[in-house]
Amino acid sequence: MAAFGLPFLFYHNRHDYTSTFFSLDTVVSVRSDKNITDAVRKEITSLDAVFDSCSENSEITELNVKKEMVCSSELTDLILKTETLNRTYGYGVDISAGRLTDLWRGAIETGIIPDEEKIDEILKNTENKKNLSIR
């Protein structure tokens, strides 16, 4: 049995195609024995263009600025799935809390904890049950 194990392991550890790039706020490495790495990179990069909340050019940032717009199918699907899961499991994810996340990112950068009043002001405008409307 050991004689068959070694060639099998060698075959599955061989990657003829590789692609390493920065996306989704991290280094992504795609390795495959098939020539699919460019297609995978393209797909991940396109998702990053939609969902990167740190990019001024992403679709999610555009939605946060405009408050209302026609969204891509990827973003619409994510919002609908999140809303379905929230209704089912009790609103554990608040997709309208991006401004609060930004506030705390700023606190990490400056080392200054945000004022409680500022946090309360932002919290008044969250709770996706009130703010979410998909037409």
N, C-alpha and C positions, 0 to 999 in steps of 0.2 A: 504494500500500500504506500509506503514511503517513496518508492520510485515514481509513482504517479503524482504525488503531491508537489514535488519540487518544480517540474515543468509547468504544472497548472498555476502555481503561485507566480512563477516567472512571467507567464503569459499575461496574467491579470495585472501585473505591476508595470507592464510595458505601455508607455504612452507615446505614440508617434506624433501626436498633435498637442500642442500646449499654447495657451494664451494667458498672459497675466496682465491685469489692468486695474486701474482704480475706479471703483463705482460703488454706489450704495454706502458711501462713507468708509470704505475699507478696501484692502487689496483683494482682488478676486483672481483666483487661479483656476483655469479650466484645463483639465487634462483628459484626453480621450484616445482610444485606439482607432477611432473613426474621425474623418475630417469634418467635424461639426463645431469646432471651437470658435470659428468666426461667426457662425450663426448664433451660438450661445452668447457670445460677447455682444452681438448686435441686439439681441433680445433683452439682456440685462441692462445694457446702456439705454435702451428705449424706456424700460421701466424706471430707471433712475431719472430720466427726463420728466417723468410724470410725478414721482413720489419724493424726490429729494427736497425736503423742507428747508434745507440750508442753502439751496440755490435760488437766486432771484429769478432765474429763467424757467423754473419747473412749473408744471401745471398746478400742483398743489399750492405753490406760492401765489400763482396768479389767481386761483380761486379764493385764497385767503384775503387777497387785496381787493378783488372785484366783488366778492361776496355772492355773486350770482353770475353764472356763465354756462355755456354748453360744454360739458366735459367729455373727455375721451371715454371709450367703453371700459378701459382698464380702471379709471378712477371711479366711474359710475358703478361698476361692478363691486369695487371695494367698499364704497359707501353703502350700497344696498346690502351686501353681505354683513357688514358691521352692524347695520341697523337691525337686520334679521336676528343676528346673534344677541344683540342687546335686548331685543324684545323677549327672546327665549330665555336668556340667562340673567336678566336684571340690570342692564345698563352699566356693565363693568368697564366699558371702553367709551370714552368721550372724545369723538373726533373733532369736537369744536374747541378743544383745550390747547390748540397750538400757540396762542398768545401767552398762555401760562408757561408752556415749555420754553418759549423764547425769553420770557422774563427770567426764568431760572438759568438759562444758558448765559444770559448777561451777568447774572450773579456769580456764576462760576468764573467767568472771565475777569470780573472786577474784584471778586472776593467780598462783595457787599451784599448782604441778605436784603431782599426787597421789602419795602414797607408793607405792613399788614393791610393797609388801606388799598394799596395798589393791587395786591393779591385778591382782595375782596371785590374790587371793581372788575377785574378780569373774570372772576368766578361768576359774577352776575350774568355775564354774556356767554357762558358755556352751557352745558346741559343740552346735548344734541336733541333731546326730546322736544325742546322748545324751538330750536333754531334750524332744524333740518327739514328741507323741503325739496323733494325731487319731482320734477314734472317731465 
